[in-house]
């Protein structure tokens, strides 16, 4: 037999053997893990058995990876984040293991469909928005590139919340995502850690005239670790995301229980376990703020103790700590890691202060993700001192020494020294955690070029004056394995047919599509893929909202966290404008448009929740009007999450990225939409600027004020009412709102929206940008009708997205921030 023919026979034999092995593994778990035979097995039993059969293969690579790291004593990056929005794991894992078809075929032989079972997997409720999804993309890229990595987060029992609408209002319900169990998590009770909290500090007398603090009368919260394997593409490297759940060793008070005081008998236990109950508890109350601070401390205390335990396996002292350990702070939430690591070195390891501080500041870099003051973590000093009294003292000493050195460098500039200080003094003293993060880190980076510039110019100018070399930029990125390969199989197959599969690990290969931008066959294929994706989304929208969306309409999508600076209200006001024009002039010639929203508002954010209610009310009126519904429809899809975004993003024609210039740090939704062939309607804000540079301004719809324009307008005195005089159509919109067109049963319901714009200062300048936005949006409809021009723009957007791979981002971090080298993990024996 010729060698080529023999090779084909052997490949086929391996396929058959691999499929049989997987089928047997699946049946083994069904019978011996789930305890079911085929007849009694529920779909949930079959999903769990499927996940466990895949996990078996993951675990082999995970063990090999961790053994390699330990034996080589490698330098690792420890990635601290309050959020990891990882999404469903099954599809990502089978893609990255390279066993998609093997699994599909094995299940079909048993009469099951892979996609049907995969739909039973819950979205892990471990994050909220872009911050958590970015962290998940980075972990996947780090594993795919072979970088030794540990993620550290909290295993939230009930996540953020599930969102539903009642009469258009957002209603939050617990997201009990682990109610059926979760097969991907591996318990690690042997690595449980103890975290002291509350209490007070006393001084031990040792006769050496030195301060010897002792933390006493504290409570202990235990951190129970659970490991989530993170599979890199190719399956060879499997890193870990370690999630801690708060638990207590407080026994049940049987005396009180037997007296009928059931709640009191469990009081302290329940209080401890509340720490990991929900993500981002409402912080408008004292108890909510206290819980938020306890969560942030719990994360870093568990993580630092785990890092030290692992380091001490191979090292007797801490001289090599900064050479073996890098601790990345993903935004300001984990900034307490600086105080905790310093406290550990001084109080428990017995290091001198200066030696300890040298290690800390060589170990920790900080990524800032926001310019919003409310997101920079300021804590009332009294609350901070009560919660973590020793850390309060540590920060006082850090500040004392830092300000001494800063005064030597800056002189008697007391205004600057006040801005640089950790403690802000006033009627209510505050602890400024962003300042802690800058002072205690060796590198501070923003996440888009403009954001990094504004960090230096506006947020931290005094620190940049003191340490200009500390500041840098690493533009965000997204993993193409989830956001194209898995989420959009039609488009990924089309790209692979044109370019081959190299783009999966080298997204710059997409540039090869540019030569085909005018290719009619490619345009037809792209149209067919988009049409199928729009049909899938339309089916989902109909199920979830009852709104029918014809796939021939232009799908205009804004999907992101609901915040005033993201300006969903600008979008909604223009929808009302379009509706009124169509109602008054039925012959008006506009491109039929489906305006689609998905967003959650923080439970305590009243204005954001009112905007959601307004959009739903507008949808109710617009969709019910037979005069306009063939040319304009509106849908708000509830409970935005990763799984929903994987359906929504591939179906979008227009991606709304319309934040006021200078408010969005970067964004990653803009990258995901563009990678999937949606055209951006946006401002020059965040990463939109770099996307414009990559795909060409002629292939986007850019409008609105620049950062400099916003500054000039604020300086000259922004008067939104003056803008309204030149916007007669917007005047009509405001009159419709004030006349209760969208709230006939609840008079005056939406008037606060108008008041916030006209008498409340219109902080995010919707009126200043309105005319430009309306014109740019209208232009999207004109271009959409020119099919050839539209598809040329689509191709240029897809082709230009190579720079925005998270592979490029983590390489930037590894080379310029973490000084980390990839590690080759030996190939494990094949199951197949």
C-alpha positions in Angstrom: 0.0 0.0 0.0 1.4 3.5 -0.9 2.5 5.5 2.2 -0.1 8.2 1.5 -2.9 5.7 1.4 -1.6 4.0 4.5 -1.5 7.3 6.4 -5.1 7.9 5.5 -6.1 4.5 6.7 -4.3 5.1 10.0 -5.9 8.5 10.4 -9.3 7.0 9.9 -8.5 4.2 12.4 -7.5 6.8 14.9 -10.8 8.7 14.4 -12.8 5.6 14.9 -10.8 4.6 18.0 -11.0 8.1 19.4 -14.8 8.3 18.9 -15.3 4.9 20.5 -13.1 5.9 23.5 -15.1 9.1 24.0 -18.4 7.3 23.7 -17.3 4.8 26.4 -16.2 7.6 28.6 -19.5 9.4 28.3 -21.4 6.2 29.1 -19.1 5.5 32.0 -19.9 8.9 33.6 -23.6 8.5 32.9 -23.7 5.2 34.8 -21.1 5.6 37.5 -21.0 9.4 38.1 -24.6 10.2 37.6 -25.9 6.8 38.6 -28.3 6.5 35.6 -29.1 4.0 32.8 -29.9 5.3 29.4 -33.7 5.1 29.9 -33.8 7.0 33.2 -31.2 9.6 32.2 -32.4 13.2 31.9 -31.0 15.7 29.4 -29.2 17.2 32.4 -27.6 13.8 33.2 -26.4 13.6 29.6 -25.0 17.1 29.6 -23.1 16.4 32.9 -21.7 13.1 31.5 -20.6 14.9 28.3 -18.9 17.7 30.2 -17.1 15.2 32.5 -15.9 13.1 29.5 -14.4 16.2 28.1 -13.1 17.2 31.5 -11.2 13.9 31.7 -9.2 14.9 28.7 -8.6 18.4 30.1 -7.4 17.1 33.4 -4.6 15.0 31.8 -3.2 18.2 30.2 -3.8 20.2 33.4 -1.8 17.8 35.5 1.0 17.8 33.0 1.0 21.6 32.8 1.1 22.1 36.6 3.9 19.4 37.0 6.0 21.2 34.4 5.6 24.6 36.1 6.5 23.1 39.5 9.5 21.1 38.3 10.9 24.0 36.3 10.2 26.5 39.1 8.9 28.9 36.5 8.0 32.6 36.9 4.2 32.9 36.9 1.7 35.7 36.4 -1.1 35.7 39.0 -4.1 37.6 37.6 -6.3 39.2 40.3 -9.8 40.3 39.2 -13.1 40.7 40.9 -14.8 39.4 37.7 -14.1 36.6 35.3 -17.0 36.4 32.8 -15.9 33.1 31.3 -19.1 32.1 29.6 -20.0 28.5 28.8 -17.0 26.2 28.8 -18.0 23.1 26.8 -17.8 24.6 23.3 -14.6 26.5 24.0 -13.0 23.4 25.5 -13.8 21.0 22.7 -12.6 23.6 20.1 -9.4 24.2 22.0 -8.8 20.5 22.4 -9.5 20.0 18.7 -12.2 17.3 19.3 -15.3 19.1 18.0 -16.1 16.6 15.3 -15.1 13.6 17.4 -17.5 14.6 20.1 -20.3 15.3 17.7 -19.9 11.9 15.9 -19.7 10.0 19.2 -22.9 11.6 20.5 -24.8 11.1 17.2 -24.0 7.3 17.4 -25.9 7.4 20.7 -28.8 9.4 19.3 -27.8 12.8 20.9 -27.0 16.1 19.3 -24.0 18.0 20.7 -25.6 21.4 20.3 -28.8 20.4 22.1 -26.8 19.2 25.2 -24.5 22.2 25.0 -27.5 24.5 25.4 -28.1 23.1 28.9 -24.9 24.6 30.3 -25.4 27.6 32.5 -23.4 30.8 32.1 -21.2 31.0 35.2 -22.3 34.1 37.0 -18.8 35.3 37.8 -18.8 38.7 36.2 -20.8 41.7 34.9 -19.4 43.2 31.8 -16.3 44.2 29.9 -13.8 43.9 32.8 -14.7 40.3 33.5 -14.9 39.3 29.9 -11.5 40.8 29.2 -10.0 38.8 32.1 -11.5 35.6 30.6 -10.1 36.4 27.2 -6.7 37.1 28.7 -6.6 33.8 30.6 -7.5 31.9 27.4 -4.8 33.7 25.4 -2.2 33.1 28.1 -2.9 29.4 28.0 -2.9 29.3 24.2 0.5 31.0 24.2 1.9 28.8 26.9 2.4 31.5 29.6 2.4 30.1 33.2 -0.7 31.7 34.7 -3.0 31.6 37.7 -6.2 33.6 37.8 -7.6 34.5 41.2 -11.3 35.4 41.7 -14.3 34.8 43.9 -16.7 31.9 43.4 -20.0 33.9 43.6 -22.9 31.7 44.6 -25.6 33.9 43.0 -23.6 36.2 40.7 -24.8 39.6 39.7 -28.5 38.9 39.0 -30.8 37.5 36.4 -32.7 40.3 34.6 -36.3 40.2 33.6 -38.8 43.0 32.7 -42.1 43.7 34.4 -44.0 46.4 32.6 -40.7 47.4 31.1 -39.0 47.8 34.5 -35.8 45.9 35.3 -36.4 43.3 37.9 -33.4 41.5 39.5 -33.6 37.9 40.7 -30.8 35.7 42.0 -28.7 33.9 39.4 -28.5 30.4 41.0 -26.1 29.2 38.3 -24.9 26.2 40.3 -28.3 24.8 41.2 -27.6 21.8 39.0 -24.0 21.5 40.0 -21.1 22.7 37.7 -18.9 19.9 36.3 -16.0 22.1 35.3 -15.1 23.2 38.9 -12.6 21.0 40.9 -12.7 21.4 44.7 -9.4 21.9 46.5 -10.3 21.7 50.2 -6.7 20.9 51.1 -5.7 24.5 50.2 -8.4 26.2 52.2 -7.0 29.5 53.7 -7.8 31.5 56.8 -8.5 35.2 56.5 -8.6 37.4 59.6 -11.1 40.3 59.5 -12.3 43.0 61.9 -10.7 43.0 65.4 -8.1 45.5 66.7 -4.4 46.1 66.9 -2.3 45.9 70.1 1.4 46.5 70.7 3.6 43.8 72.0 6.4 44.9 74.3 9.7 43.2 73.5 12.1 45.7 75.0 13.7 46.7 71.7 12.0 50.1 71.4 10.4 48.9 68.1 6.7 48.7 67.2 5.4 45.1 67.2 1.7 45.1 66.2 -0.5 42.2 67.0 -3.9 41.7 65.4 -6.3 40.4 68.0 -10.1 39.8 68.5 -10.5 39.2 64.8 -12.9 36.8 63.1 -11.8 34.1 60.7 -13.3 33.7 57.3 -12.2 30.6 55.4 -11.6 30.7 51.7 -12.5 27.4 50.0 -10.7 27.2 46.6 -12.3 25.7 43.5 -10.2 25.4 40.3 -11.6 26.0 36.8 -9.2 24.7 34.1 -8.4 27.1 31.3 -7.6 25.2 28.1 -5.3 26.8 25.6 -5.8 26.3 21.9 -4.2 23.0 20.9 -5.0 21.6 24.3 -1.4 21.2 25.5 -1.3 24.0 28.1 -4.1 24.1 30.7 -3.8 26.8 33.3 -6.1 27.4 36.3 -8.5 30.0 37.5 -8.8 29.6 41.3 -12.0 30.8 42.7 -12.5 31.2 46.5 -15.9 30.7 48.2 -16.3 32.1 51.7 -17.2 29.6 54.4 -17.1 29.4 58.2 -16.0 26.9 60.7 -18.4 28.4 63.2 -20.4 25.5 64.6 -24.2 25.5 64.9 -25.1 26.9 68.3 -27.1 23.9 69.4 -28.3 25.6 72.6 -29.9 28.5 70.8 -31.1 26.2 68.0 -32.9 24.0 70.5 -34.4 27.0 72.1 -36.0 27.8 68.8 -33.7 30.7 67.9 -32.9 29.1 64.5 -31.6 32.2 62.7 -29.5 33.4 65.7 -27.9 30.0 65.9 -26.5 30.4 62.4 -25.9 34.1 62.6 -22.1 34.3 62.4 -21.9 31.5 59.9 -24.3 33.2 57.5 -22.4 36.5 57.9 -19.1 34.9 56.8 -20.6 33.1 53.9 -22.4 36.3 52.6 -19.0 37.5 51.4 -19.1 35.3 48.3 -22.9 35.3 47.8 -23.3 38.0 45.1 -21.1 40.1 42.8 -21.1 43.9 43.5 -23.7 44.2 46.3 -25.5 47.6 46.2 -23.2 50.0 47.9 -25.6 52.9 48.5 -26.0 51.6 52.1 -23.4 51.2 54.9 -23.9 47.5 55.0 -23.5 47.3 51.2 -20.3 49.3 51.3 -19.0 47.1 54.1 -19.7 43.9 52.2 -18.0 45.3 49.0 -14.8 46.1 51.0 -14.9 42.7 52.7 -15.1 41.0 49.3 -12.1 42.9 47.9 -10.1 42.0 51.0 -11.2 38.4 50.9 -10.1 38.0 47.3 -6.6 39.4 47.9 -6.1 37.7 51.3 -7.0 34.3 49.9 -4.9 34.9 46.8 -1.7 36.2 48.5 -1.8 33.3 51.0 -2.1 30.8 48.2 0.8 32.4 46.2 3.0 32.4 49.3 2.2 28.7 50.0 3.1 27.7 46.4 6.3 29.8 46.4 7.4 28.3 49.7 7.3 24.8 48.2 10.6 25.6 46.4 12.1 28.5 48.4 13.2 28.9 52.0 13.4 32.7 51.9 11.9 35.6 49.8 15.0 36.8 47.9 13.6 35.3 44.7 9.9 36.2 45.2 9.8 39.1 42.7 11.7 36.9 40.2 9.2 34.1 40.4 5.9 36.0 41.1 4.1 38.7 39.2 0.7 39.8 40.6 -1.4 41.7 38.1 -4.2 44.0 39.5 -7.0 44.0 37.0 -8.4 47.5 37.9 -8.5 49.0 41.3 -10.6 46.5 43.2 -7.7 44.2 44.1 -5.4 47.1 45.2 -5.5 45.9 48.8 -3.1 43.2 47.6 -0.3 45.8 48.0 -1.1 46.3 51.7 -1.7 42.6 52.3 1.6 41.5 50.7 3.5 44.1 52.7 1.7 43.1 55.9 2.6 39.5 55.3 6.2 40.1 54.7 6.6 42.4 57.7 4.3 40.8 60.3 4.5 37.1 59.4 7.8 36.6 57.4 9.7 39.0 59.7 11.2 41.1 56.9 12.4 44.6 57.4 10.0 47.3 56.0 12.3 48.5 53.2 13.2 44.9 52.1 9.6 44.0 52.0 8.5 47.1 50.1 11.2 46.5 47.5 9.8 43.0 46.9 6.2 44.3 46.7 6.9 47.1 44.3 8.9 44.8 42.0 6.1 42.2 42.0 2.9 44.1 41.3 1.7 46.0 38.2 -1.6 47.8 37.9 -4.1 48.1 35.0 -6.5 51.0 35.2 -9.8 50.4 33.4 -11.7 53.6 34.0 -11.6 57.4 34.1 -14.9 57.5 36.0 -14.2 58.9 39.6 -16.9 56.6 41.1 -15.1 53.5 40.0 -11.7 54.4 41.6 -12.5 52.7 44.9 -12.6 55.3 47.7 -13.4 53.9 51.1 -14.5 55.8 54.2 -11.5 55.7 56.5 -13.5 54.6 59.5 -15.0 51.7 57.6 -11.6 50.7 56.3 -10.0 50.8 59.8 -12.8 48.8 61.3 -12.7 46.1 58.6 -8.9 45.6 58.2 -7.3 47.5 61.0 -3.7 46.3 60.4 -3.9 47.2 56.7 -5.0 50.7 57.7 -1.8 51.0 59.7 0.2 49.6 56.8 -1.2 52.2 54.4 -0.5 55.0 56.9 3.2 53.9 57.0 3.3 53.6 53.2 1.9 57.1 52.8 4.3 58.5 55.4 7.4 57.2 53.6 6.1 57.9 50.2 5.2 61.6 50.9 8.6 62.1 52.5 10.2 61.0 49.2 7.7 62.8 47.0 8.4 66.1 48.9 12.1 65.6 48.2 11.3 65.2 44.5 8.6 67.9 44.1 9.5 70.4 46.8 6.9 72.2 48.9 4.1 71.7 46.4 1.5 70.9 49.0 -1.4 70.9 46.6 0.3 68.1 44.6 1.3 66.2 47.7 -2.3 66.3 48.9 -3.5 64.9 45.6 -0.8 62.2 45.8 -1.7 61.1 49.3 -3.5 57.8 50.1 -5.8 59.5 52.6 -8.0 62.3 51.6 -8.8 64.4 54.7 -12.1 66.3 55.1 -15.4 65.9 56.8 -15.3 62.2 56.0 -11.8 60.9 55.5 -11.4 58.6 52.5 -8.9 56.0 51.5 -8.0 56.4 47.8 -7.3 52.9 46.5 -6.2 54.1 43.0 -3.4 56.0 44.7 -2.5 52.9 46.6 -2.3 51.0 43.3 0.0 53.5 41.7 2.3 53.9 44.6 2.7 50.2 45.2 3.1 49.0 41.6 6.1 49.1 39.2 4.0 49.7 36.1 0.6 51.4 35.5 -1.1 50.9 32.1 -4.2 52.1 30.4 -6.1 50.0 27.9 -6.3 52.1 24.8 -3.9 54.8 23.5 -6.3 57.7 24.3 -7.1 56.2 27.7 -3.5 55.9 28.6 -2.9 59.5 27.6 -5.8 60.7 29.7 -4.5 58.7 32.7 -1.3 60.7 32.5 -2.9 64.1 31.7 -6.0 64.0 33.9 -6.3 61.1 36.4 -2.7 60.8 37.6 -0.7 63.8 36.4 1.1 64.3 39.7 2.2 60.6 39.7 3.3 60.9 36.1 5.3 64.0 36.9 7.0 62.0 39.7 7.4 58.7 37.8 7.0 59.2 34.0 8.6 55.9 33.3 5.9 54.0 35.3 3.1 54.7 32.8 2.5 52.8 29.6 -0.3 51.5 27.3 -1.5 48.0 26.5 -4.6 48.1 24.3 -7.2 45.6 25.1 -7.9 42.5 22.9 -10.3 39.6 22.5 -9.8 36.0 21.9 -10.6 34.9 18.3 -11.2 31.3 19.4 -14.4 32.3 21.2 -15.5 35.4 19.4 -15.0 34.1 15.8 -14.1 30.4 15.7 -16.8 29.2 18.2 -19.4 32.1 18.1 -19.6 32.4 14.3 -18.9 29.1 12.7 -20.3 30.2 9.3 -17.9 33.1 9.1 -14.9 31.2 10.5 -15.4 28.5 7.9 -15.6 31.1 5.2 -12.3 32.8 6.4 -10.6 29.4 6.7 -11.6 28.5 3.2 -10.1 31.7 1.9 -6.9 31.9 4.1 -6.4 28.5 5.8 -6.5 28.0 9.6 -3.5 30.0 10.6 -5.7 33.0 11.5 -6.9 31.1 14.6 -3.6 31.7 16.4 -2.4 34.6 14.3 -5.2 37.0 13.7 -3.0 39.3 11.6 -3.6 36.7 8.8 -7.0 38.3 8.3 -5.2 41.1 6.3 -5.2 38.6 3.5 -8.9 39.2 3.0 -8.4 42.8 1.9 -7.4 41.8 -1.6 -10.8 40.3 -2.0 -12.8 43.3 -0.7 -14.5 43.8 -4.1 -15.0 40.0 -4.8 -18.6 39.4 -5.6 -18.4 35.8 -4.6 -17.0 36.7 -1.2 -19.8 39.4 -0.8 -22.4 36.8 -1.6 -20.9 34.3 0.9 -20.7 37.0 3.6 -24.3 38.0 3.0 -25.5 34.3 3.4 -23.6 33.9 6.6 -25.0 37.2 8.0 -28.5 36.3 6.9 -28.3 33.0 8.8 -27.0 34.7 11.9 -29.7 37.3 11.8 -32.3 34.5 11.4 -30.9 32.8 14.5 -31.0 36.1 16.5 -34.5 36.9 15.3 -35.8 33.5 16.5 -34.2 34.3 19.9 -35.7 37.8 20.1 -39.2 36.4 19.2 -38.9 33.8 22.0 -37.6 36.2 24.6 -39.6 39.4 23.8 -42.4 38.5 21.4 -41.0 41.0 18.9 -40.7 39.8 15.3 -37.6 41.1 13.5 -37.6 40.6 9.7 -34.0 39.6 8.8 -34.2 41.9 5.8 -34.0 44.9 8.2 -30.8 46.5 9.1 -29.9 45.1 12.6 -28.7 48.1 14.6 -27.3 46.8 17.9 -26.2 48.4 21.2 -25.3 45.8 23.7 -23.3 46.8 26.8 -23.6 47.7 30.5 -26.3 50.4 31.0 -24.6 53.6 32.1 -25.3 57.2 31.2 -21.9 57.7 29.7 -22.5 54.9 27.2 -25.5 57.0 26.0 -28.1 54.4 25.3 -30.5 57.3 25.9 -29.0 59.1 22.8 -29.9 56.0 20.8 -33.4 55.9 22.2 -34.1 59.6 21.6 -33.1 59.2 18.0 -35.4 56.2 17.7 -38.3 58.3 18.9 -37.3 61.0 16.4 -37.4 58.4 13.6 -40.7 57.1 14.8 -42.3 60.6 14.9 -41.1 61.3 11.4 -42.5 58.0 10.1 -45.8 58.5 11.9 -46.2 62.0 10.5 -44.9 61.2 7.0 -45.8 57.6 6.0 -44.1 58.1 2.6 -40.7 58.9 4.2 -38.0 56.9 2.5 -35.7 55.3 5.1 -34.0 52.0 5.3 -36.0 49.5 7.5 -34.2 49.2 10.8 -34.4 46.9 13.8 -32.9 48.6 16.9 -31.8 46.0 19.3 -30.7 46.6 22.9 -29.2 44.4 25.6 -27.9 45.7 28.9 -28.1 45.4 32.6 -28.3 48.3 35.0 -26.7 48.2 38.5 -29.5 47.5 41.0 -28.9 50.8 42.8 -28.6 53.0 39.6 -32.0 54.6 39.4 -31.4 56.7 36.3 -30.0 53.7 34.3 -33.0 51.6 35.3 -35.3 54.4 34.2 -33.6 54.5 30.8 -34.2 50.7 30.4 -37.9 51.3 31.2 -38.0 54.2 28.7 -36.5 52.0 25.9 -39.0 49.3 26.6 -41.8 51.8 26.6 -40.7 53.2 23.3 -40.5 49.6 21.9 -44.1 49.0 23.0 -45.4 52.1 21.1 -43.2 51.7 18.0 -43.9 48.0 17.5 -47.6 48.4 18.0 -48.0 51.1 15.3 -49.0 49.5 12.0 -48.1 52.8 10.2 -44.4 52.4 11.1 -43.6 48.8 12.1 -42.6 47.7 8.7 -39.7 50.2 8.7 -38.8 50.5 12.4 -38.9 48.0 15.2 -37.3 48.0 18.7 -36.4 45.1 20.9 -34.7 45.0 24.3 -33.4 41.5 25.0 -33.4 40.6 28.8 -30.6 39.1 30.8 -27.5 40.1 28.7 -24.7 37.5 29.2 -21.9 35.8 27.3 -24.2 33.2 25.7 -26.6 35.9 24.4 -23.7 38.0 23.1 -22.4 35.0 21.1 -25.7 35.0 19.2 -26.2 38.8 19.1 -22.8 39.9 17.9 -22.5 37.7 14.7 -26.0 39.0 13.7 -25.3 42.7 14.0 -25.1 45.0 10.9 -24.3 48.1 13.0 -22.4 48.3 16.2 -23.3 51.3 18.4 -20.2 52.6 20.2 -21.5 56.0 21.1 -20.0 57.0 24.5 -19.0 60.6 25.0 -15.4 61.1 23.9 -13.1 60.7 26.9 -15.3 58.5 29.0 -14.8 54.9 27.7 -11.5 53.5 28.6 -11.3 51.1 25.7 -14.2 48.8 25.1 -14.0 45.3 23.8 -17.5 44.9 22.4 -16.4 47.3 19.6 -13.7 44.7 18.7 -16.1 41.7 18.8 -18.6 43.4 16.6 -16.1 44.5 14.0 -14.4 41.1 13.9 -17.8 39.6 13.0 -18.5 42.0 10.2 -20.6 44.7 11.9 -19.8 48.3 11.0 -19.1 50.8 13.8 -21.3 53.8 14.4 -19.3 55.6 17.0 -17.4 58.4 18.6 -13.6 58.9 18.7 -13.5 57.3 22.2 -11.6 54.4 23.7 -10.4 51.8 21.2 -12.7 53.2 18.5 -9.8 55.4 17.6 -7.4 52.5 17.1 -10.1 50.5 15.2 -10.4 53.5 12.9 -6.7 53.5 12.3 -6.7 49.8 11.6 -9.8 49.5 9.3 -9.8 53.0 7.8 -12.1 55.9 8.7 -14.0 55.4 5.4 -15.1 52.0 6.7 -16.8 53.3 9.8 -19.4 55.9 10.7 -17.7 58.4 13.0 -19.5 61.3 14.5 -19.4 63.7 17.4 -17.1 65.7 19.6 -13.5 64.8 20.2 -11.9 64.8 23.6 -10.5 68.2 22.9 -13.9 69.4 21.7 -15.6 68.2 24.9 -12.9 70.1 26.9 -13.4 73.3 25.0 -17.2 73.1 25.3 -17.0 72.6 29.1 -14.6 75.5 29.5 -16.7 77.8 27.4 -19.8 76.9 29.4 -22.0 74.1 27.9 -25.7 75.2 27.8 -27.8 72.3 26.5 -31.0 74.4 26.2 -29.2 76.5 23.6 -28.5 73.4 21.5 -32.1 72.4 21.7 -33.2 75.6 20.0 -31.4 74.4 16.8 -32.9 70.9 17.0 -36.6 71.1 16.2 -36.9 67.4 15.8 -35.5 66.7 19.2 -37.8 69.4 20.6 -40.7 67.3 19.3 -39.2 64.2 21.0 -39.0 66.0 24.3 -42.6 67.2 23.9 -43.8 63.6 23.2 -42.1 62.5 26.4 -43.5 65.3 28.4 -47.0 64.6 26.9 -46.6 61.0 28.2 -46.8 59.4 24.8 -44.8 56.5 26.3 -46.3 56.5 29.7 -50.0 57.2 29.4 -50.8 55.2 32.5 -48.1 56.8 34.6 -48.0 60.5 34.0 -44.7 62.2 34.2 -42.8 58.9 34.5 -40.1 59.8 32.0 -39.8 63.6 32.6 -36.7 63.1 34.7 -34.9 62.1 31.5 -35.7 65.4 29.9 -34.9 67.3 33.1 -31.5 65.7 33.4 -30.6 66.9 29.9 -32.1 70.4 30.0 -31.8 71.5 33.6 -29.4 68.9 35.0 -26.5 69.9 32.9 -26.5 67.0 30.3 -23.2 65.9 31.7 -22.6 63.4 28.8 -23.5 66.0 26.2 -26.2 64.2 24.3 -27.6 67.4 22.9 -24.2 68.6 21.7 -23.7 65.4 19.7 -27.3 64.8 18.7 -27.3 66.3 15.2 -24.1 64.6 14.3 -25.4 61.3 15.6 -28.7 61.5 13.7 -26.9 62.3 10.5 -24.3 59.5 10.9 -27.1 57.0 11.7 -29.1 58.1 8.6 -25.9 57.5 6.5 -25.7 53.9 7.7 -29.1 53.3 6.1 -28.0 54.9 2.8 -24.8 52.8 2.6 -26.7 49.6 3.6 -28.7 49.9 0.5 -25.6 49.9 -1.6 -24.8 46.2 -1.2 -21.4 46.3 -2.9 -20.1 49.2 -0.9 -21.5 47.8 2.3 -19.7 44.5 1.8 -16.4 46.2 0.9 -16.6 47.9 4.3 -17.4 44.7 6.0 -14.4 43.0 4.6 -12.1 45.8 5.6 -13.4 45.7 9.1 -12.8 41.9 9.5 -9.4 42.2 7.8 -8.3 45.0 10.1 -8.9 43.3 13.4 -5.7 41.4 13.8 -4.2 43.9 16.2 -7.1 43.5 18.5 -6.4 39.8 19.4 -5.9 39.2 23.1 -2.9 37.1 22.0 -1.2 40.4 21.0 -2.3 42.0 24.2 -0.9 39.4 26.5 2.3 39.3 24.6 2.6 43.0 25.2 2.1 42.4 28.9 4.5 39.5 29.0 7.3 41.3 27.2 6.9 44.8 28.6 5.2 44.5 32.0 5.5 40.9 33.4 8.8 39.8 31.8 7.3 36.4 31.4 8.5 33.6 29.2 6.3 30.9 27.6 6.8 27.3 28.8 6.6 24.3 26.6 4.5 21.6 28.2 5.3 18.0 27.1 2.7 16.3 25.0 0.6 14.0 27.2 -0.2 10.5 26.1 -3.2 10.5 23.7 -6.5 9.1 24.9 -7.3 8.4 21.4 
